[in-house]
Amino acid sequence: MFLDELIPMVKELIQQPIAFTGGFFSGLLRINLNDDPVKSWIDEQAGSSSYTPSATSANNGKSTGPQSISID
């Protein structure tokens, strides 16, 4: 039933209404939380810096830019 699928969302809304509402609207407006100025504002509010993955893990150690392949 449709209401059974909404129960976990309603429970989360009741437990943490401000966090849920912020996450809901950021998803609705498609706001990327890792982009500035949102990221800097979140860091300022939390009082700490957020985790940023290193560049080598993002591209598996390969150089950036176009890659060439050969097909036999």
mmCIF file of the N, C-alpha and C atoms, coordinates in Angstrom:
data_MODEL
# 
_entry.id   MODEL 
# 
loop_
_atom_site.group_PDB 
_atom_site.id 
_atom_site.type_symbol 
_atom_site.label_atom_id 
_atom_site.label_alt_id 
_atom_site.label_comp_id 
_atom_site.label_asym_id 
_atom_site.label_entity_id 
_atom_site.label_seq_id 
_atom_site.pdbx_PDB_ins_code 
_atom_site.Cartn_x 
_atom_site.Cartn_y 
_atom_site.Cartn_z 
_atom_site.occupancy 
_atom_site.B_iso_or_equiv 
_atom_site.pdbx_formal_charge 
_atom_site.auth_seq_id 
_atom_site.auth_comp_id 
_atom_site.auth_asym_id 
_atom_site.auth_atom_id 
_atom_site.pdbx_PDB_model_num 
ATOM 1   N N  . MET A 1 1  ? 0.838  -1.172 0.000   1.00 0.00 ? 1  MET A N  1 
ATOM 2   C CA . MET A 1 1  ? 0.000  0.000  0.000   1.00 0.00 ? 1  MET A CA 1 
ATOM 3   C C  . MET A 1 1  ? 0.885  1.238  0.000   1.00 0.00 ? 1  MET A C  1 
ATOM 4   N N  . PHE A 1 2  ? 0.384  2.318  -0.539  1.00 0.00 ? 2  PHE A N  1 
ATOM 5   C CA . PHE A 1 2  ? 1.148  3.553  -0.697  1.00 0.00 ? 2  PHE A CA 1 
ATOM 6   C C  . PHE A 1 2  ? 1.548  4.157  0.655   1.00 0.00 ? 2  PHE A C  1 
ATOM 7   N N  . LEU A 1 3  ? 0.710  4.067  1.636   1.00 0.00 ? 3  LEU A N  1 
ATOM 8   C CA . LEU A 1 3  ? 1.011  4.642  2.948   1.00 0.00 ? 3  LEU A CA 1 
ATOM 9   C C  . LEU A 1 3  ? 2.156  3.916  3.644   1.00 0.00 ? 3  LEU A C  1 
ATOM 10  N N  . ASP A 1 4  ? 2.316  2.613  3.377   1.00 0.00 ? 4  ASP A N  1 
ATOM 11  C CA . ASP A 1 4  ? 3.413  1.857  3.969   1.00 0.00 ? 4  ASP A CA 1 
ATOM 12  C C  . ASP A 1 4  ? 4.767  2.379  3.499   1.00 0.00 ? 4  ASP A C  1 
ATOM 13  N N  . GLU A 1 5  ? 4.830  2.892  2.276   1.00 0.00 ? 5  GLU A N  1 
ATOM 14  C CA . GLU A 1 5  ? 6.074  3.425  1.745   1.00 0.00 ? 5  GLU A CA 1 
ATOM 15  C C  . GLU A 1 5  ? 6.393  4.800  2.323   1.00 0.00 ? 5  GLU A C  1 
ATOM 16  N N  . LEU A 1 6  ? 5.397  5.523  2.781   1.00 0.00 ? 6  LEU A N  1 
ATOM 17  C CA . LEU A 1 6  ? 5.603  6.856  3.331   1.00 0.00 ? 6  LEU A CA 1 
ATOM 18  C C  . LEU A 1 6  ? 5.948  6.860  4.821   1.00 0.00 ? 6  LEU A C  1 
ATOM 19  N N  . ILE A 1 7  ? 5.700  5.763  5.517   1.00 0.00 ? 7  ILE A N  1 
ATOM 20  C CA . ILE A 1 7  ? 5.918  5.706  6.963   1.00 0.00 ? 7  ILE A CA 1 
ATOM 21  C C  . ILE A 1 7  ? 7.367  6.006  7.351   1.00 0.00 ? 7  ILE A C  1 
ATOM 22  N N  . PRO A 1 8  ? 8.400  5.420  6.680   1.00 0.00 ? 8  PRO A N  1 
ATOM 23  C CA . PRO A 1 8  ? 9.782  5.758  7.081   1.00 0.00 ? 8  PRO A CA 1 
ATOM 24  C C  . PRO A 1 8  ? 10.104 7.239  6.876   1.00 0.00 ? 8  PRO A C  1 
ATOM 25  N N  . MET A 1 9  ? 9.576  7.838  5.845   1.00 0.00 ? 9  MET A N  1 
ATOM 26  C CA . MET A 1 9  ? 9.825  9.251  5.595   1.00 0.00 ? 9  MET A CA 1 
ATOM 27  C C  . MET A 1 9  ? 9.167  10.118 6.667   1.00 0.00 ? 9  MET A C  1 
ATOM 28  N N  . VAL A 1 10 ? 7.976  9.769  7.084   1.00 0.00 ? 10 VAL A N  1 
ATOM 29  C CA . VAL A 1 10 ? 7.284  10.529 8.124   1.00 0.00 ? 10 VAL A CA 1 
ATOM 30  C C  . VAL A 1 10 ? 7.998  10.376 9.463   1.00 0.00 ? 10 VAL A C  1 
ATOM 31  N N  . LYS A 1 11 ? 8.506  9.178  9.764   1.00 0.00 ? 11 LYS A N  1 
ATOM 32  C CA . LYS A 1 11 ? 9.247  8.968  11.010  1.00 0.00 ? 11 LYS A CA 1 
ATOM 33  C C  . LYS A 1 11 ? 10.507 9.829  11.042  1.00 0.00 ? 11 LYS A C  1 
ATOM 34  N N  . GLU A 1 12 ? 11.212 9.901  9.902   1.00 0.00 ? 12 GLU A N  1 
ATOM 35  C CA . GLU A 1 12 ? 12.417 10.727 9.841   1.00 0.00 ? 12 GLU A CA 1 
ATOM 36  C C  . GLU A 1 12 ? 12.068 12.199 9.988   1.00 0.00 ? 12 GLU A C  1 
ATOM 37  N N  . LEU A 1 13 ? 10.970 12.612 9.414   1.00 0.00 ? 13 LEU A N  1 
ATOM 38  C CA . LEU A 1 13 ? 10.518 13.999 9.523   1.00 0.00 ? 13 LEU A CA 1 
ATOM 39  C C  . LEU A 1 13 ? 10.205 14.357 10.969  1.00 0.00 ? 13 LEU A C  1 
ATOM 40  N N  . ILE A 1 14 ? 9.597  13.441 11.695  1.00 0.00 ? 14 ILE A N  1 
ATOM 41  C CA . ILE A 1 14 ? 9.246  13.695 13.089  1.00 0.00 ? 14 ILE A CA 1 
ATOM 42  C C  . ILE A 1 14 ? 10.496 13.723 13.975  1.00 0.00 ? 14 ILE A C  1 
ATOM 43  N N  . GLN A 1 15 ? 11.481 12.845 13.700  1.00 0.00 ? 15 GLN A N  1 
ATOM 44  C CA . GLN A 1 15 ? 12.683 12.774 14.532  1.00 0.00 ? 15 GLN A CA 1 
ATOM 45  C C  . GLN A 1 15 ? 13.594 13.981 14.342  1.00 0.00 ? 15 GLN A C  1 
ATOM 46  N N  . GLN A 1 16 ? 13.799 14.403 13.086  1.00 0.00 ? 16 GLN A N  1 
ATOM 47  C CA . GLN A 1 16 ? 14.707 15.512 12.804  1.00 0.00 ? 16 GLN A CA 1 
ATOM 48  C C  . GLN A 1 16 ? 14.073 16.433 11.767  1.00 0.00 ? 16 GLN A C  1 
ATOM 49  N N  . PRO A 1 17 ? 13.152 17.282 12.177  1.00 0.00 ? 17 PRO A N  1 
ATOM 50  C CA . PRO A 1 17 ? 12.395 18.073 11.196  1.00 0.00 ? 17 PRO A CA 1 
ATOM 51  C C  . PRO A 1 17 ? 13.235 19.094 10.427  1.00 0.00 ? 17 PRO A C  1 
ATOM 52  N N  . ILE A 1 18 ? 14.197 19.742 11.064  1.00 0.00 ? 18 ILE A N  1 
ATOM 53  C CA . ILE A 1 18 ? 14.991 20.759 10.371  1.00 0.00 ? 18 ILE A CA 1 
ATOM 54  C C  . ILE A 1 18 ? 15.932 20.110 9.360   1.00 0.00 ? 18 ILE A C  1 
ATOM 55  N N  . ALA A 1 19 ? 16.612 19.054 9.758   1.00 0.00 ? 19 ALA A N  1 
ATOM 56  C CA . ALA A 1 19 ? 17.522 18.367 8.847   1.00 0.00 ? 19 ALA A CA 1 
ATOM 57  C C  . ALA A 1 19 ? 16.751 17.747 7.683   1.00 0.00 ? 19 ALA A C  1 
ATOM 58  N N  . PHE A 1 20 ? 15.606 17.160 7.969   1.00 0.00 ? 20 PHE A N  1 
ATOM 59  C CA . PHE A 1 20 ? 14.795 16.556 6.918   1.00 0.00 ? 20 PHE A CA 1 
ATOM 60  C C  . PHE A 1 20 ? 14.317 17.607 5.926   1.00 0.00 ? 20 PHE A C  1 
ATOM 61  N N  . THR A 1 21 ? 13.842 18.736 6.427   1.00 0.00 ? 21 THR A N  1 
ATOM 62  C CA . THR A 1 21 ? 13.336 19.784 5.550   1.00 0.00 ? 21 THR A CA 1 
ATOM 63  C C  . THR A 1 21 ? 14.454 20.359 4.691   1.00 0.00 ? 21 THR A C  1 
ATOM 64  N N  . GLY A 1 22 ? 15.625 20.573 5.280   1.00 0.00 ? 22 GLY A N  1 
ATOM 65  C CA . GLY A 1 22 ? 16.766 21.071 4.512   1.00 0.00 ? 22 GLY A CA 1 
ATOM 66  C C  . GLY A 1 22 ? 17.188 20.100 3.431   1.00 0.00 ? 22 GLY A C  1 
ATOM 67  N N  . GLY A 1 23 ? 17.252 18.831 3.762   1.00 0.00 ? 23 GLY A N  1 
ATOM 68  C CA . GLY A 1 23 ? 17.609 17.821 2.772   1.00 0.00 ? 23 GLY A CA 1 
ATOM 69  C C  . GLY A 1 23 ? 16.552 17.678 1.695   1.00 0.00 ? 23 GLY A C  1 
ATOM 70  N N  . PHE A 1 24 ? 15.300 17.787 2.084   1.00 0.00 ? 24 PHE A N  1 
ATOM 71  C CA . PHE A 1 24 ? 14.208 17.677 1.123   1.00 0.00 ? 24 PHE A CA 1 
ATOM 72  C C  . PHE A 1 24 ? 14.266 18.809 0.102   1.00 0.00 ? 24 PHE A C  1 
ATOM 73  N N  . PHE A 1 25 ? 14.432 20.043 0.585   1.00 0.00 ? 25 PHE A N  1 
ATOM 74  C CA . PHE A 1 25 ? 14.466 21.179 -0.327  1.00 0.00 ? 25 PHE A CA 1 
ATOM 75  C C  . PHE A 1 25 ? 15.749 21.231 -1.143  1.00 0.00 ? 25 PHE A C  1 
ATOM 76  N N  . SER A 1 26 ? 16.872 20.776 -0.581  1.00 0.00 ? 26 SER A N  1 
ATOM 77  C CA . SER A 1 26 ? 18.102 20.744 -1.375  1.00 0.00 ? 26 SER A CA 1 
ATOM 78  C C  . SER A 1 26 ? 17.976 19.718 -2.500  1.00 0.00 ? 26 SER A C  1 
ATOM 79  N N  . GLY A 1 27 ? 17.300 18.624 -2.241  1.00 0.00 ? 27 GLY A N  1 
ATOM 80  C CA . GLY A 1 27 ? 17.057 17.654 -3.299  1.00 0.00 ? 27 GLY A CA 1 
ATOM 81  C C  . GLY A 1 27 ? 16.044 18.151 -4.307  1.00 0.00 ? 27 GLY A C  1 
ATOM 82  N N  . LEU A 1 28 ? 15.036 18.841 -3.834  1.00 0.00 ? 28 LEU A N  1 
ATOM 83  C CA . LEU A 1 28 ? 14.009 19.380 -4.715  1.00 0.00 ? 28 LEU A CA 1 
ATOM 84  C C  . LEU A 1 28 ? 14.582 20.440 -5.648  1.00 0.00 ? 28 LEU A C  1 
ATOM 85  N N  . LEU A 1 29 ? 15.457 21.289 -5.102  1.00 0.00 ? 29 LEU A N  1 
ATOM 86  C CA . LEU A 1 29 ? 16.069 22.353 -5.896  1.00 0.00 ? 29 LEU A CA 1 
ATOM 87  C C  . LEU A 1 29 ? 17.363 21.910 -6.583  1.00 0.00 ? 29 LEU A C  1 
ATOM 88  N N  . ARG A 1 30 ? 17.747 20.654 -6.382  1.00 0.00 ? 30 ARG A N  1 
ATOM 89  C CA . ARG A 1 30 ? 18.952 20.066 -6.961  1.00 0.00 ? 30 ARG A CA 1 
ATOM 90  C C  . ARG A 1 30 ? 20.202 20.857 -6.609  1.00 0.00 ? 30 ARG A C  1 
ATOM 91  N N  . ILE A 1 31 ? 20.319 21.192 -5.334  1.00 0.00 ? 31 ILE A N  1 
ATOM 92  C CA . ILE A 1 31 ? 21.478 21.922 -4.833  1.00 0.00 ? 31 ILE A CA 1 
ATOM 93  C C  . ILE A 1 31 ? 22.553 20.912 -4.461  1.00 0.00 ? 31 ILE A C  1 
ATOM 94  N N  . ASN A 1 32 ? 23.742 21.091 -5.016  1.00 0.00 ? 32 ASN A N  1 
ATOM 95  C CA . ASN A 1 32 ? 24.862 20.229 -4.681  1.00 0.00 ? 32 ASN A CA 1 
ATOM 96  C C  . ASN A 1 32 ? 25.516 20.763 -3.416  1.00 0.00 ? 32 ASN A C  1 
ATOM 97  N N  . LEU A 1 33 ? 25.540 19.973 -2.376  1.00 0.00 ? 33 LEU A N  1 
ATOM 98  C CA . LEU A 1 33 ? 26.055 20.411 -1.086  1.00 0.00 ? 33 LEU A CA 1 
ATOM 99  C C  . LEU A 1 33 ? 27.574 20.496 -1.054  1.00 0.00 ? 33 LEU A C  1 
ATOM 100 N N  . ASN A 1 34 ? 28.251 20.024 -2.106  1.00 0.00 ? 34 ASN A N  1 
ATOM 101 C CA . ASN A 1 34 ? 29.702 20.098 -2.163  1.00 0.00 ? 34 ASN A CA 1 
ATOM 102 C C  . ASN A 1 34 ? 30.191 21.314 -2.931  1.00 0.00 ? 34 ASN A C  1 
ATOM 103 N N  . ASP A 1 35 ? 29.302 22.132 -3.472  1.00 0.00 ? 35 ASP A N  1 
ATOM 104 C CA . ASP A 1 35 ? 29.674 23.335 -4.203  1.00 0.00 ? 35 ASP A CA 1 
ATOM 105 C C  . ASP A 1 35 ? 29.665 24.540 -3.282  1.00 0.00 ? 35 ASP A C  1 
ATOM 106 N N  . ASP A 1 36 ? 30.548 25.504 -3.601  1.00 0.00 ? 36 ASP A N  1 
ATOM 107 C CA . ASP A 1 36 ? 30.519 26.779 -2.874  1.00 0.00 ? 36 ASP A CA 1 
ATOM 108 C C  . ASP A 1 36 ? 29.369 27.598 -3.398  1.00 0.00 ? 36 ASP A C  1 
ATOM 109 N N  . PRO A 1 37 ? 28.706 28.409 -2.651  1.00 0.00 ? 37 PRO A N  1 
ATOM 110 C CA . PRO A 1 37 ? 28.940 28.813 -1.271  1.00 0.00 ? 37 PRO A CA 1 
ATOM 111 C C  . PRO A 1 37 ? 28.256 27.901 -0.262  1.00 0.00 ? 37 PRO A C  1 
ATOM 112 N N  . VAL A 1 38 ? 27.539 26.894 -0.718  1.00 0.00 ? 38 VAL A N  1 
ATOM 113 C CA . VAL A 1 38 ? 26.829 26.008 0.214   1.00 0.00 ? 38 VAL A CA 1 
ATOM 114 C C  . VAL A 1 38 ? 27.816 25.246 1.085   1.00 0.00 ? 38 VAL A C  1 
ATOM 115 N N  . LYS A 1 39 ? 28.884 24.744 0.486   1.00 0.00 ? 39 LYS A N  1 
ATOM 116 C CA . LYS A 1 39 ? 29.872 23.962 1.229   1.00 0.00 ? 39 LYS A CA 1 
ATOM 117 C C  . LYS A 1 39 ? 30.523 24.804 2.316   1.00 0.00 ? 39 LYS A C  1 
ATOM 118 N N  . SER A 1 40 ? 30.917 26.028 1.970   1.00 0.00 ? 40 SER A N  1 
ATOM 119 C CA . SER A 1 40 ? 31.562 26.875 2.971   1.00 0.00 ? 40 SER A CA 1 
ATOM 120 C C  . SER A 1 40 ? 30.584 27.262 4.078   1.00 0.00 ? 40 SER A C  1 
ATOM 121 N N  . TRP A 1 41 ? 29.320 27.453 3.733   1.00 0.00 ? 41 TRP A N  1 
ATOM 122 C CA . TRP A 1 41 ? 28.323 27.784 4.752   1.00 0.00 ? 41 TRP A CA 1 
ATOM 123 C C  . TRP A 1 41 ? 28.098 26.595 5.688   1.00 0.00 ? 41 TRP A C  1 
ATOM 124 N N  . ILE A 1 42 ? 28.032 25.390 5.139   1.00 0.00 ? 42 ILE A N  1 
ATOM 125 C CA . ILE A 1 42 ? 27.844 24.197 5.971   1.00 0.00 ? 42 ILE A CA 1 
ATOM 126 C C  . ILE A 1 42 ? 29.049 24.010 6.887   1.00 0.00 ? 42 ILE A C  1 
ATOM 127 N N  . ASP A 1 43 ? 30.262 24.199 6.346   1.00 0.00 ? 43 ASP A N  1 
ATOM 128 C CA . ASP A 1 43 ? 31.462 24.084 7.171   1.00 0.00 ? 43 ASP A CA 1 
ATOM 129 C C  . ASP A 1 43 ? 31.464 25.119 8.282   1.00 0.00 ? 43 ASP A C  1 
ATOM 130 N N  . GLU A 1 44 ? 31.029 26.313 7.963   1.00 0.00 ? 44 GLU A N  1 
ATOM 131 C CA . GLU A 1 44 ? 30.970 27.384 8.960   1.00 0.00 ? 44 GLU A CA 1 
ATOM 132 C C  . GLU A 1 44 ? 29.963 27.055 10.064  1.00 0.00 ? 44 GLU A C  1 
ATOM 133 N N  . GLN A 1 45 ? 28.821 26.507 9.695   1.00 0.00 ? 45 GLN A N  1 
ATOM 134 C CA . GLN A 1 45 ? 27.803 26.156 10.669  1.00 0.00 ? 45 GLN A CA 1 
ATOM 135 C C  . GLN A 1 45 ? 28.243 24.987 11.535  1.00 0.00 ? 45 GLN A C  1 
ATOM 136 N N  . ALA A 1 46 ? 28.931 24.025 10.942  1.00 0.00 ? 46 ALA A N  1 
ATOM 137 C CA . ALA A 1 46 ? 29.369 22.843 11.680  1.00 0.00 ? 46 ALA A CA 1 
ATOM 138 C C  . ALA A 1 46 ? 30.613 23.124 12.504  1.00 0.00 ? 46 ALA A C  1 
ATOM 139 N N  . GLY A 1 47 ? 31.381 24.140 12.116  1.00 0.00 ? 47 GLY A N  1 
ATOM 140 C CA . GLY A 1 47 ? 32.590 24.461 12.848  1.00 0.00 ? 47 GLY A CA 1 
ATOM 141 C C  . GLY A 1 47 ? 33.756 23.558 12.504  1.00 0.00 ? 47 GLY A C  1 
ATOM 142 N N  . SER A 1 48 ? 33.676 22.872 11.383  1.00 0.00 ? 48 SER A N  1 
ATOM 143 C CA . SER A 1 48 ? 34.763 22.006 10.955  1.00 0.00 ? 48 SER A CA 1 
ATOM 144 C C  . SER A 1 48 ? 34.787 21.960 9.446   1.00 0.00 ? 48 SER A C  1 
ATOM 145 N N  . SER A 1 49 ? 35.859 21.396 8.914   1.00 0.00 ? 49 SER A N  1 
ATOM 146 C CA . SER A 1 49 ? 35.949 21.261 7.465   1.00 0.00 ? 49 SER A CA 1 
ATOM 147 C C  . SER A 1 49 ? 35.390 19.900 7.058   1.00 0.00 ? 49 SER A C  1 
ATOM 148 N N  . SER A 1 50 ? 34.796 19.853 5.886   1.00 0.00 ? 50 SER A N  1 
ATOM 149 C CA . SER A 1 50 ? 34.220 18.604 5.411   1.00 0.00 ? 50 SER A CA 1 
ATOM 150 C C  . SER A 1 50 ? 35.284 17.772 4.718   1.00 0.00 ? 50 SER A C  1 
ATOM 151 N N  . TYR A 1 51 ? 35.017 16.520 4.546   1.00 0.00 ? 51 TYR A N  1 
ATOM 152 C CA . TYR A 1 51 ? 35.933 15.593 3.918   1.00 0.00 ? 51 TYR A CA 1 
ATOM 153 C C  . TYR A 1 51 ? 35.973 15.841 2.418   1.00 0.00 ? 51 TYR A C  1 
ATOM 154 N N  . THR A 1 52 ? 37.162 15.956 1.857   1.00 0.00 ? 52 THR A N  1 
ATOM 155 C CA . THR A 1 52 ? 37.315 16.074 0.414   1.00 0.00 ? 52 THR A CA 1 
ATOM 156 C C  . THR A 1 52 ? 38.221 14.951 -0.055  1.00 0.00 ? 52 THR A C  1 
ATOM 157 N N  . PRO A 1 53 ? 37.749 14.099 -0.952  1.00 0.00 ? 53 PRO A N  1 
ATOM 158 C CA . PRO A 1 53 ? 38.574 12.991 -1.421  1.00 0.00 ? 53 PRO A CA 1 
ATOM 159 C C  . PRO A 1 53 ? 39.742 13.505 -2.256  1.00 0.00 ? 53 PRO A C  1 
ATOM 160 N N  . SER A 1 54 ? 40.838 12.766 -2.236  1.00 0.00 ? 54 SER A N  1 
ATOM 161 C CA . SER A 1 54 ? 41.998 13.189 -3.001  1.00 0.00 ? 54 SER A CA 1 
ATOM 162 C C  . SER A 1 54 ? 41.760 12.989 -4.491  1.00 0.00 ? 54 SER A C  1 
ATOM 163 N N  . ALA A 1 55 ? 42.526 13.693 -5.300  1.00 0.00 ? 55 ALA A N  1 
ATOM 164 C CA . ALA A 1 55 ? 42.355 13.637 -6.758  1.00 0.00 ? 55 ALA A CA 1 
ATOM 165 C C  . ALA A 1 55 ? 42.744 12.274 -7.306  1.00 0.00 ? 55 ALA A C  1 
ATOM 166 N N  . THR A 1 56 ? 43.681 11.590 -6.666  1.00 0.00 ? 56 THR A N  1 
ATOM 167 C CA . THR A 1 56 ? 44.111 10.293 -7.182  1.00 0.00 ? 56 THR A CA 1 
ATOM 168 C C  . THR A 1 56 ? 43.038 9.239  -6.996  1.00 0.00 ? 56 THR A C  1 
ATOM 169 N N  . SER A 1 57 ? 42.242 9.339  -5.946  1.00 0.00 ? 57 SER A N  1 
ATOM 170 C CA . SER A 1 57 ? 41.186 8.347  -5.759  1.00 0.00 ? 57 SER A CA 1 
ATOM 171 C C  . SER A 1 57 ? 40.019 8.599  -6.700  1.00 0.00 ? 57 SER A C  1 
ATOM 172 N N  . ALA A 1 58 ? 39.849 9.835  -7.142  1.00 0.00 ? 58 ALA A N  1 
ATOM 173 C CA . ALA A 1 58 ? 38.730 10.150 -8.016  1.00 0.00 ? 58 ALA A CA 1 
ATOM 174 C C  . ALA A 1 58 ? 38.939 9.595  -9.413  1.00 0.00 ? 58 ALA A C  1 
ATOM 175 N N  . ASN A 1 59 ? 40.181 9.550  -9.885  1.00 0.00 ? 59 ASN A N  1 
ATOM 176 C CA . ASN A 1 59 ? 40.402 9.069  -11.248 1.00 0.00 ? 59 ASN A CA 1 
ATOM 177 C C  . ASN A 1 59 ? 41.297 7.826  -11.285 1.00 0.00 ? 59 ASN A C  1 
ATOM 178 N N  . ASN A 1 60 ? 41.421 7.136  -10.187 1.00 0.00 ? 60 ASN A N  1 
ATOM 179 C CA . ASN A 1 60 ? 42.156 5.874  -10.076 1.00 0.00 ? 60 ASN A CA 1 
ATOM 180 C C  . ASN A 1 60 ? 43.613 5.997  -10.486 1.00 0.00 ? 60 ASN A C  1 
ATOM 181 N N  . GLY A 1 61 ? 44.233 7.139  -10.244 1.00 0.00 ? 61 GLY A N  1 
ATOM 182 C CA . GLY A 1 61 ? 45.639 7.313  -10.540 1.00 0.00 ? 61 GLY A CA 1 
ATOM 183 C C  . GLY A 1 61 ? 45.952 7.621  -11.982 1.00 0.00 ? 61 GLY A C  1 
ATOM 184 N N  . LYS A 1 62 ? 44.983 7.751  -12.834 1.00 0.00 ? 62 LYS A N  1 
ATOM 185 C CA . LYS A 1 62 ? 45.210 8.043  -14.244 1.00 0.00 ? 62 LYS A CA 1 
ATOM 186 C C  . LYS A 1 62 ? 45.258 9.552  -14.432 1.00 0.00 ? 62 LYS A C  1 
ATOM 187 N N  . SER A 1 63 ? 45.940 9.966  -15.499 1.00 0.00 ? 63 SER A N  1 
ATOM 188 C CA . SER A 1 63 ? 46.039 11.400 -15.758 1.00 0.00 ? 63 SER A CA 1 
ATOM 189 C C  . SER A 1 63 ? 44.693 11.940 -16.223 1.00 0.00 ? 63 SER A C  1 
ATOM 190 N N  . THR A 1 64 ? 44.507 13.217 -15.996 1.00 0.00 ? 64 THR A N  1 
ATOM 191 C CA . THR A 1 64 ? 43.256 13.847 -16.405 1.00 0.00 ? 64 THR A CA 1 
ATOM 192 C C  . THR A 1 64 ? 43.320 14.183 -17.880 1.00 0.00 ? 64 THR A C  1 
ATOM 193 N N  . GLY A 1 65 ? 42.183 14.395 -18.473 1.00 0.00 ? 65 GLY A N  1 
ATOM 194 C CA . GLY A 1 65 ? 42.099 14.745 -19.885 1.00 0.00 ? 65 GLY A CA 1 
ATOM 195 C C  . GLY A 1 65 ? 41.623 13.578 -20.718 1.00 0.00 ? 65 GLY A C  1 
ATOM 196 N N  . PRO A 1 66 ? 41.597 13.772 -22.021 1.00 0.00 ? 66 PRO A N  1 
ATOM 197 C CA . PRO A 1 66 ? 41.101 12.716 -22.908 1.00 0.00 ? 66 PRO A CA 1 
ATOM 198 C C  . PRO A 1 66 ? 42.033 11.515 -22.918 1.00 0.00 ? 66 PRO A C  1 
ATOM 199 N N  . GLN A 1 67 ? 41.464 10.360 -23.016 1.00 0.00 ? 67 GLN A N  1 
ATOM 200 C CA . GLN A 1 67 ? 42.213 9.121  -23.081 1.00 0.00 ? 67 GLN A CA 1 
ATOM 201 C C  . GLN A 1 67 ? 42.043 8.534  -24.475 1.00 0.00 ? 67 GLN A C  1 
ATOM 202 N N  . SER A 1 68 ? 43.108 7.949  -25.013 1.00 0.00 ? 68 SER A N  1 
ATOM 203 C CA . SER A 1 68 ? 43.002 7.317  -26.319 1.00 0.00 ? 68 SER A CA 1 
ATOM 204 C C  . SER A 1 68 ? 42.946 5.800  -26.130 1.00 0.00 ? 68 SER A C  1 
ATOM 205 N N  . ILE A 1 69 ? 42.174 5.156  -26.967 1.00 0.00 ? 69 ILE A N  1 
ATOM 206 C CA . ILE A 1 69 ? 42.073 3.700  -26.948 1.00 0.00 ? 69 ILE A CA 1 
ATOM 207 C C  . ILE A 1 69 ? 42.261 3.189  -28.364 1.00 0.00 ? 69 ILE A C  1 
ATOM 208 N N  . SER A 1 70 ? 42.673 1.967  -28.473 1.00 0.00 ? 70 SER A N  1 
ATOM 209 C CA . SER A 1 70 ? 42.807 1.357  -29.802 1.00 0.00 ? 70 SER A CA 1 
ATOM 210 C C  . SER A 1 70 ? 41.895 0.140  -29.853 1.00 0.00 ? 70 SER A C  1 
ATOM 211 N N  . ILE A 1 71 ? 41.183 0.016  -30.942 1.00 0.00 ? 71 ILE A N  1 
ATOM 212 C CA . ILE A 1 71 ? 40.273 -1.102 -31.136 1.00 0.00 ? 71 ILE A CA 1 
ATOM 213 C C  . ILE A 1 71 ? 40.787 -1.924 -32.304 1.00 0.00 ? 71 ILE A C  1 
ATOM 214 N N  . ASP A 1 72 ? 41.033 -3.202 -32.070 1.00 0.00 ? 72 ASP A N  1 
ATOM 215 C CA . ASP A 1 72 ? 41.532 -4.081 -33.135 1.00 0.00 ? 72 ASP A CA 1 
ATOM 216 C C  . ASP A 1 72 ? 40.389 -4.716 -33.883 1.00 0.00 ? 72 ASP A C  1 
# 
